[in-house]
Amino acid sequence: MEETHEHEELVNERIQAHDEQPSAIKDLTMRSGAVGLRQLADVPPDTPVKLAMHFYAFEHLEIATYEFLIRIAEEAGDKDTVEAAKKILEQELKPEGEDDKEGEEEEGGEDDSEGKAEGEGDSKDEKEGEEEKQASSA
């Protein structure tokens, strides 16, 4: 949620830098679209796959929006807006929780993969992949 507020602030700063205000007509149009998205979100997906599809669609709608904003700002020669949109896009493209991991490493957190015996701590999929490789080479 904190990230969303930061994104909103960055966008509002860029709008104000141009002595503009959000368009009432465009805002109304976006709110109408949001009603449809909200209705979609209100119907809980009945399977994990549908939930993943919903999440994927929402995230990529955001990504596409910032990519489009970057293109428009580049054509307009607005370097500050390009920079702000790229910062937001970079955050949107980061896997969830990656910021937490970076903070732990900077604070001296240890990488769990170091010092482990071979195969220790590997996921089930990694172990199965290794077994398949060994079986096919034998």
Backbone as a printed PyTorch tensor [residue, N CA C, xyz], in Angstrom:
tensor([[[  0.8190,  -1.1790,   0.0000],
         [  0.0000,   0.0000,   0.0000],
         [  0.8690,   1.2510,   0.0000]],

        [[  1.9810,   1.1770,   0.7130],
         [  2.9030,   2.3030,   0.7770],
         [  3.4390,   2.6380,  -0.6150]],

        [[  3.7400,   1.6000,  -1.3780],
         [  4.2450,   1.7810,  -2.7370],
         [  3.2040,   2.4780,  -3.6160]],

        [[  1.9410,   2.1150,  -3.4660],
         [  0.8610,   2.7280,  -4.2380],
         [  0.7610,   4.2160,  -3.9330]],

        [[  0.8700,   4.5840,  -2.6640],
         [  0.8130,   5.9980,  -2.2860],
         [  2.0040,   6.7600,  -2.8690]],

        [[  3.1750,   6.1330,  -2.8690],
         [  4.3630,   6.7540,  -3.4540],
         [  4.1530,   6.9890,  -4.9520]],

        [[  3.5770,   6.0220,  -5.6400],
         [  3.3110,   6.1580,  -7.0700],
         [  2.3390,   7.3060,  -7.3170]],

        [[  1.3010,   7.3680,  -6.5040],
         [  0.3050,   8.4370,  -6.6460],
         [  0.9490,   9.8040,  -6.4480]],

        [[  1.8180,   9.9210,  -5.4540],
         [  2.5050,  11.1860,  -5.2000],
         [  3.3830,  11.5890,  -6.3770]],

        [[  4.1230,  10.6340,  -6.9280],
         [  4.9900,  10.9260,  -8.0750],
         [  4.1790,  11.4270,  -9.2690]],

        [[  3.0750,  10.7730,  -9.5510],
         [  2.2300,  11.1770, -10.6790],
         [  1.6230,  12.5520, -10.4190]],

        [[  1.1270,  12.7810,  -9.2060],
         [  0.5480,  14.0900,  -8.8780],
         [  1.5860,  15.2070,  -8.9730]],

        [[  2.8150,  14.9430,  -8.5540],
         [  3.8910,  15.9350,  -8.6690],
         [  4.1270,  16.3140, -10.1280]],

        [[  4.0930,  15.3100, -11.0000],
         [  4.3310,  15.5890, -12.4220],
         [  3.1750,  16.3830, -13.0290]],

        [[  1.9660,  16.0940, -12.6130],
         [  0.8050,  16.8480, -13.1050],
         [  0.9190,  18.3010, -12.6460]],

        [[  1.2410,  18.5010, -11.3720],
         [  1.3650,  19.8460, -10.8240],
         [  2.5330,  20.6040, -11.4460]],

        [[  3.5980,  19.9070, -11.8160],
         [  4.7530,  20.5520, -12.4450],
         [  4.3740,  21.2050, -13.7760]],

        [[  3.3150,  20.7110, -14.3710],
         [  2.8300,  21.2730, -15.6460],
         [  1.6670,  22.2470, -15.4150]],

        [[  1.4500,  22.6230, -14.1460],
         [  0.3340,  23.5080, -13.7790],
         [ -0.9860,  22.9990, -14.3450]],

        [[ -1.1760,  21.7100, -14.2300],
         [ -2.3990,  21.0640, -14.7230],
         [ -3.1150,  20.3800, -13.5740]],

        [[ -4.3220,  19.9660, -13.8840],
         [ -5.1160,  19.1620, -12.9550],
         [ -5.6370,  17.9660, -13.7360]],

        [[ -5.9250,  16.8740, -13.0310],
         [ -6.4940,  15.7270, -13.7540],
         [ -7.7790,  16.1500, -14.4740]],

        [[ -7.9380,  15.6390, -15.6800],
         [ -9.1210,  15.9500, -16.4820],
         [-10.3550,  15.3050, -15.8590]],

        [[-11.4010,  16.1180, -15.6580],
         [-12.6410,  15.5960, -15.0660],
         [-13.2760,  14.5460, -15.9680]],

        [[-13.2310,  14.7710, -17.2820],
         [-13.8290,  13.8200, -18.2310],
         [-13.0380,  12.5110, -18.2430]],

        [[-11.7240,  12.6300, -18.3170],
         [-10.8940,  11.4160, -18.3210],
         [-11.0010,  10.6890, -16.9830]],

        [[-11.0930,  11.4640, -15.9010],
         [-11.2430,  10.8600, -14.5860],
         [-12.5500,  10.0820, -14.5000]],

        [[-13.6240,  10.6660, -15.0230],
         [-14.9260,   9.9870, -15.0320],
         [-14.8610,   8.7070, -15.8640]],

        [[-14.1760,   8.7770, -17.0000],
         [-14.0230,   7.6000, -17.8640],
         [-13.2660,   6.4950, -17.1280]],

        [[-12.1850,   6.8780, -16.4600],
         [-11.3980,   5.8870, -15.7280],
         [-12.1860,   5.3110, -14.5510]],

        [[-12.9890,   6.1450, -13.9070],
         [-13.8090,   5.6420, -12.8010],
         [-14.8360,   4.6390, -13.3120]],

        [[-15.3760,   4.9050, -14.5010],
         [-16.3350,   3.9550, -15.0900],
         [-15.6530,   2.6160, -15.3610]],

        [[-14.4460,   2.6840, -15.8990],
         [-13.6840,   1.4610, -16.1350],
         [-13.3570,   0.7470, -14.8390]],

        [[-13.0960,   1.5370, -13.7970],
         [-12.7770,   0.9590, -12.4920],
         [-13.9660,   0.1990, -11.9160]],

        [[-15.1780,   0.6750, -12.2320],
         [-16.3780,  -0.0320, -11.7580],
         [-16.3780,  -1.4510, -12.3300]],

        [[-16.0750,  -1.5660, -13.6120],
         [-16.0210,  -2.8860, -14.2420],
         [-14.9320,  -3.7520, -13.6380]],

        [[-13.7710,  -3.1580, -13.3920],
         [-12.6800,  -3.9090, -12.7720],
         [-13.0490,  -4.3130, -11.3440]],

        [[-13.7270,  -3.4230, -10.6350],
         [-14.1340,  -3.7290,  -9.2640],
         [-15.1250,  -4.8820,  -9.2530]],

        [[-16.0540,  -4.8640, -10.2160],
         [-17.0180,  -5.9620, -10.2870],
         [-16.3020,  -7.2840, -10.5560]],

        [[-15.3050,  -7.2310, -11.4120],
         [-14.5150,  -8.4270, -11.6960],
         [-13.8120,  -8.8970, -10.4260]],

        [[-13.2750,  -7.9440,  -9.6620],
         [-12.5570,  -8.2860,  -8.4360],
         [-13.5080,  -8.7680,  -7.3410]],

        [[-14.7530,  -8.2940,  -7.3690],
         [-15.7190,  -8.6940,  -6.3470],
         [-16.1730, -10.1450,  -6.4980]],

        [[-16.0390, -10.7010,  -7.6850],
         [-16.3940, -12.1000,  -7.9040],
         [-15.1350, -12.9090,  -7.6160]],

        [[-15.0900, -13.5210,  -6.4570],
         [-13.8570, -14.2290,  -6.1040],
         [-13.6000, -15.4030,  -7.0530]],

        [[-12.3690, -15.4990,  -7.5250],
         [-12.0280, -16.6290,  -8.3900],
         [-12.2370, -17.9350,  -7.6330]],

        [[-12.7810, -18.9220,  -8.3220],
         [-13.0850, -20.1800,  -7.6460],
         [-11.9350, -21.1800,  -7.7000]],

        [[-10.8570, -20.8190,  -8.3720],
         [ -9.6910, -21.7020,  -8.4010],
         [ -8.4210, -20.8730,  -8.2670]],

        [[ -7.3530, -21.4660,  -7.7910],
         [ -6.0760, -20.7390,  -7.6890],
         [ -5.5920, -20.2220,  -9.0540]],

        [[ -5.8760, -20.9700, -10.1110],
         [ -5.4480, -20.5470, -11.4440],
         [ -6.1680, -19.2660, -11.8480]],

        [[ -7.4670, -19.1850, -11.5750],
         [ -8.2230, -17.9750, -11.9020],
         [ -7.7350, -16.7980, -11.0640]],

        [[ -7.3940, -17.0460,  -9.8200],
         [ -6.8640, -15.9950,  -8.9610],
         [ -5.5390, -15.4670,  -9.5430]],

        [[ -4.6890, -16.3750,  -9.9600],
         [ -3.4130, -15.9820, -10.5650],
         [ -3.6440, -15.1850, -11.8510]],

        [[ -4.6330, -15.5870, -12.6480],
         [ -4.9430, -14.8640, -13.8850],
         [ -5.4170, -13.4490, -13.5700]],

        [[ -6.2480, -13.2800, -12.5520],
         [ -6.7250, -11.9470, -12.1480],
         [ -5.5420, -11.0820, -11.7420]],

        [[ -4.6950, -11.6220, -10.8850],
         [ -3.5390, -10.8820, -10.3980],
         [ -2.6350, -10.4790, -11.5600]],

        [[ -2.3660, -11.4130, -12.4390],
         [ -1.5080, -11.1740, -13.6010],
         [ -2.0930, -10.0600, -14.4680]],

        [[ -3.3980, -10.1070, -14.7170],
         [ -4.0520,  -9.0980, -15.5600],
         [ -3.9600,  -7.7160, -14.9320]],

        [[ -4.2250,  -7.6050, -13.6460],
         [ -4.1580,  -6.3030, -12.9780],
         [ -2.7350,  -5.7480, -12.9910]],

        [[ -1.7690,  -6.5690, -12.6790],
         [ -0.3790,  -6.1140, -12.6550],
         [  0.0650,  -5.6460, -14.0360]],

        [[ -0.3020,  -6.3900, -15.0590],
         [  0.1420,  -6.0220, -16.4080],
         [ -0.6290,  -4.8280, -16.9730]],

        [[ -1.8100,  -4.5730, -16.4710],
         [ -2.5120,  -3.3420, -16.8280],
         [ -1.7310,  -2.1460, -16.2810]],

        [[ -1.2590,  -2.2560, -15.0500],
         [ -0.4360,  -1.1890, -14.4660],
         [  0.8660,  -1.0090, -15.2450]],

        [[  1.5240,  -2.1050, -15.5600],
         [  2.7890,  -2.0430, -16.2990],
         [  2.5830,  -1.3640, -17.6460]],

        [[  1.5440,  -1.7580, -18.3610],
         [  1.2620,  -1.1660, -19.6710],
         [  0.9870,   0.3310, -19.5500]],

        [[  0.3020,   0.7370, -18.4930],
         [ -0.0050,   2.1500, -18.2770],
         [  1.2760,   2.9650, -18.1240]],

        [[  2.2090,   2.4830, -17.3230],
         [  3.4560,   3.2290, -17.1130],
         [  4.3470,   3.1850, -18.3510]],

        [[  4.3540,   2.0820, -19.0900],
         [  5.1100,   2.0320, -20.3400],
         [  4.5640,   3.0610, -21.3360]],

        [[  3.2510,   3.1850, -21.3860],
         [  2.6060,   4.1480, -22.2740],
         [  2.9320,   5.5780, -21.8390]],

        [[  2.8980,   5.8380, -20.5410],
         [  3.2370,   7.1570, -20.0160],
         [  4.6760,   7.5230, -20.3760]],

        [[  5.5790,   6.5710, -20.2790],
         [  6.9850,   6.8170, -20.6480],
         [  7.0760,   7.2380, -22.1090]],

        [[  6.3890,   6.5230, -22.9940],
         [  6.4340,   6.8500, -24.4310],
         [  5.8810,   8.2460, -24.7050]],

        [[  4.7690,   8.5700, -24.0730],
         [  4.1630,   9.8940, -24.2790],
         [  5.1050,  10.9860, -23.7660]],

        [[  5.6730,  10.7900, -22.5850],
         [  6.5710,  11.7880, -22.0010],
         [  7.8470,  11.9370, -22.8370]],

        [[  8.3530,  10.8310, -23.3800],
         [  9.5400,  10.9100, -24.2450],
         [  9.2420,  11.7420, -25.4920]],

        [[  8.0890,  11.5040, -26.1090],
         [  7.7110,  12.2680, -27.2990],
         [  7.5260,  13.7460, -26.9750]],

        [[  7.0690,  14.0470, -25.7590],
         [  6.8620,  15.4360, -25.3440],
         [  8.1510,  16.0830, -24.8430]],

        [[  9.1950,  15.2760, -24.6900],
         [ 10.4650,  15.8040, -24.1970],
         [ 10.4600,  16.0960, -22.7050]],

        [[  9.5890,  15.4450, -21.9660],
         [  9.4560,  15.6630, -20.5210],
         [ 10.3080,  14.6250, -19.7820]],

        [[ 11.5780,  14.9620, -19.5980],
         [ 12.5230,  14.0150, -18.9890],
         [ 12.1610,  13.6720, -17.5380]],

        [[ 11.6230,  14.6360, -16.7940],
         [ 11.2780,  14.3680, -15.3940],
         [ 10.1450,  13.3530, -15.2770]],

        [[  9.1590,  13.4700, -16.1680],
         [  8.0500,  12.5070, -16.1430],
         [  8.5360,  11.1340, -16.5970]],

        [[  9.4170,  11.1140, -17.5920],
         [  9.9990,   9.8380, -18.0390],
         [ 10.6970,   9.1730, -16.8570]],

        [[ 11.4910,   9.9510, -16.1310],
         [ 12.2350,   9.4140, -14.9850],
         [ 11.2880,   8.8890, -13.8990]],

        [[ 10.2390,   9.6630, -13.5930],
         [  9.2770,   9.2440, -12.5610],
         [  8.5570,   7.9640, -12.9860]],

        [[  8.1210,   7.9140, -14.2530],
         [  7.4020,   6.7340, -14.7410],
         [  8.3140,   5.5110, -14.7820]],

        [[  9.5750,   5.7060, -15.1380],
         [ 10.5170,   4.5790, -15.1540],
         [ 10.7670,   4.0570, -13.7440]],

        [[ 10.8150,   4.9650, -12.7700],
         [ 10.9990,   4.5460, -11.3780],
         [  9.8200,   3.6850, -10.9260]],

        [[  8.6180,   4.1450, -11.2550],
         [  7.4230,   3.3870, -10.8790],
         [  7.4010,   2.0450, -11.6020]],

        [[  7.7010,   2.0650, -12.9010],
         [  7.6920,   0.8290, -13.6870],
         [  8.6980,  -0.1740, -13.1280]],

        [[  9.8620,   0.3060, -12.7500],
         [ 10.8760,  -0.5840, -12.1660],
         [ 10.3450,  -1.2680, -10.9080]],

        [[  9.6270,  -0.5010, -10.0860],
         [  9.0430,  -1.0860,  -8.8690],
         [  7.9510,  -2.0880,  -9.2120]],

        [[  7.1640,  -1.7940, -10.2400],
         [  6.0940,  -2.7120, -10.6450],
         [  6.6590,  -4.0260, -11.1880]],

        [[  7.8130,  -3.9550, -11.8210],
         [  8.4010,  -5.1500, -12.4230],
         [  9.1700,  -6.0080, -11.4230]],

        [[  9.4740,  -5.4610, -10.2460],
         [ 10.1840,  -6.2390,  -9.2270],
         [  9.2550,  -7.3000,  -8.6650]],

        [[  9.7760,  -8.4960,  -8.4640],
         [  8.9660,  -9.5330,  -7.8150],
         [  8.5720,  -9.0860,  -6.4120]],

        [[  7.4010,  -9.4760,  -5.9750],
         [  6.8820,  -9.1200,  -4.6530],
         [  7.8540,  -9.5870,  -3.5820]],

        [[  8.1760,  -8.7050,  -2.6490],
         [  9.0400,  -9.0520,  -1.5330],
         [ 10.5170,  -8.8930,  -1.8200]],

        [[ 10.8870,  -8.5080,  -3.0430],
         [ 12.3050,  -8.3720,  -3.3750],
         [ 12.9500,  -7.2530,  -2.5720]],

        [[ 12.2170,  -6.1830,  -2.2980],
         [ 12.7530,  -5.0860,  -1.5020],
         [ 13.1620,  -5.5710,  -0.1210]],

        [[ 12.3680,  -6.4600,   0.4750],
         [ 12.6710,  -6.9940,   1.7960],
         [ 13.9850,  -7.7600,   1.7800]],

        [[ 14.1990,  -8.5450,   0.7280],
         [ 15.4250,  -9.3390,   0.6260],
         [ 16.6410,  -8.4340,   0.5110]],

        [[ 16.5210,  -7.3610,  -0.3030],
         [ 17.6400,  -6.4360,  -0.4780],
         [ 17.9970,  -5.7890,   0.8450]],

        [[ 16.9860,  -5.4220,   1.6310],
         [ 17.2180,  -4.8020,   2.9290],
         [ 17.9540,  -5.7270,   3.8710]],

        [[ 17.6190,  -7.0120,   3.8390],
         [ 18.2750,  -7.9980,   4.7060],
         [ 19.7360,  -8.1500,   4.3180]],

        [[ 20.0260,  -8.1810,   3.0160],
         [ 21.4020,  -8.3310,   2.5620],
         [ 22.2290,  -7.1200,   2.9480]],

        [[ 21.6460,  -5.9100,   2.8280],
         [ 22.3620,  -4.6930,   3.1820],
         [ 22.6330,  -4.6320,   4.6700]],

        [[ 21.7610,  -5.2080,   5.4720],
         [ 21.9110,  -5.1890,   6.9120],
         [ 22.8060,  -6.3300,   7.3960]],

        [[ 23.4230,  -7.0540,   6.4980],
         [ 24.3250,  -8.1260,   6.8910],
         [ 23.6550,  -9.4750,   6.9730]],

        [[ 22.4560,  -9.6030,   6.4060],
         [ 21.7790, -10.8950,   6.3940],
         [ 22.5830, -11.8800,   5.5650]],

        [[ 22.5110, -13.1320,   5.9190],
         [ 23.2990, -14.1320,   5.2150],
         [ 22.4840, -14.7780,   4.1260]],

        [[ 23.1660, -15.1600,   3.0730],
         [ 22.5460, -15.8990,   1.9860],
         [ 22.4900, -17.3480,   2.4190]],

        [[ 21.2910, -17.8950,   2.5060],
         [ 21.1070, -19.2550,   3.0080],
         [ 21.7540, -20.3160,   2.1300]],

        [[ 22.0660, -19.9970,   0.8870],
         [ 22.6060, -21.0090,  -0.0130],
         [ 24.0810, -21.2770,   0.2520]],

        [[ 24.7700, -20.3510,   0.9410],
         [ 26.1870, -20.5560,   1.2110],
         [ 26.3640, -21.4900,   2.3930]],

        [[ 27.3340, -22.3530,   2.2830],
         [ 27.6750, -23.2200,   3.3910],
         [ 26.7770, -24.4300,   3.5400]],

        [[ 25.9140, -24.6750,   2.5730],
         [ 25.0360, -25.8450,   2.6660],
         [ 25.6690, -27.0090,   1.9270]],

        [[ 25.3850, -28.1740,   2.4030],
         [ 25.8170, -29.3690,   1.6980],
         [ 25.0210, -29.4640,   0.4080]],

        [[ 25.5670, -30.1450,  -0.5900],
         [ 24.8870, -30.2700,  -1.8700],
         [ 23.5000, -30.8750,  -1.6900]],

        [[ 22.5030, -30.2180,  -2.2830],
         [ 21.1390, -30.7230,  -2.2180],
         [ 20.3860, -30.2840,  -0.9770]],

        [[ 21.0950, -29.7060,  -0.0050],
         [ 20.4370, -29.2850,   1.2290],
         [ 19.6560, -27.9990,   0.9630]],

        [[ 18.3790, -27.9840,   1.2880],
         [ 17.5610, -26.7950,   1.1280],
         [ 17.0090, -26.5990,  -0.2710]],

        [[ 17.2870, -27.5090,  -1.1970],
         [ 16.7540, -27.3970,  -2.5460],
         [ 15.2690, -27.6950,  -2.5270]],

        [[ 14.5590, -27.0650,  -3.4420],
         [ 13.1270, -27.3240,  -3.5310],
         [ 12.8790, -28.6830,  -4.1650]],

        [[ 11.6630, -29.1620,  -4.0300],
         [ 11.2800, -30.4550,  -4.5770],
         [ 11.4740, -30.4670,  -6.0940]],

        [[ 11.0920, -29.3610,  -6.7710],
         [ 11.2410, -29.2810,  -8.2220],
         [ 12.6990, -29.3420,  -8.6400]],

        [[ 13.5710, -28.6560,  -7.8840],
         [ 14.9950, -28.6940,  -8.2140],
         [ 15.5470, -30.1070,  -8.0650]],

        [[ 15.1310, -30.8070,  -7.0090],
         [ 15.6040, -32.1670,  -6.7840],
         [ 15.1330, -33.0960,  -7.8960]],

        [[ 13.8480, -32.9430,  -8.2960],
         [ 13.3170, -33.7740,  -9.3710],
         [ 14.0440, -33.5040, -10.6810]],

        [[ 14.3600, -32.2280, -10.9380],
         [ 15.0890, -31.8630, -12.1560],
         [ 16.4580, -32.4970, -12.1840]],

        [[ 17.1470, -32.5070, -11.0390],
         [ 18.4600, -33.1340, -10.9390],
         [ 18.3650, -34.6410, -11.1740]],

        [[ 17.3320, -35.2610, -10.5990],
         [ 17.1490, -36.7060, -10.7660],
         [ 16.9120, -37.0470, -12.2340]],

        [[ 16.1140, -36.2050, -12.9230],
         [ 15.8400, -36.4350, -14.3480],
         [ 17.1300, -36.3190, -15.1690]],

        [[ 17.9670, -35.3030, -14.8590],
         [ 19.2300, -35.1200, -15.5710],
         [ 20.1350, -36.3360, -15.3880]],

        [[ 20.2090, -36.8240, -14.1410],
         [ 21.0540, -37.9700, -13.8490],
         [ 20.5530, -39.2110, -14.5380]],

        [[ 19.2340, -39.4060, -14.5780],
         [ 18.6380, -40.5830, -15.2090],
         [ 18.8570, -40.5640, -16.7240]],

        [[ 18.7640, -39.3900, -17.3420],
         [ 18.9140, -39.3020, -18.7940],
         [ 20.3690, -39.4340, -19.2100]],

        [[ 21.3080, -39.0860, -18.3290],
         [ 22.7170, -39.2130, -18.6830],
         [ 23.2510, -40.6150, -18.4100]],

        [[ 22.5070, -41.4340, -17.6920],
         [ 22.9500, -42.7840, -17.3520],
         [ 22.6730, -43.7670, -18.4520]]])
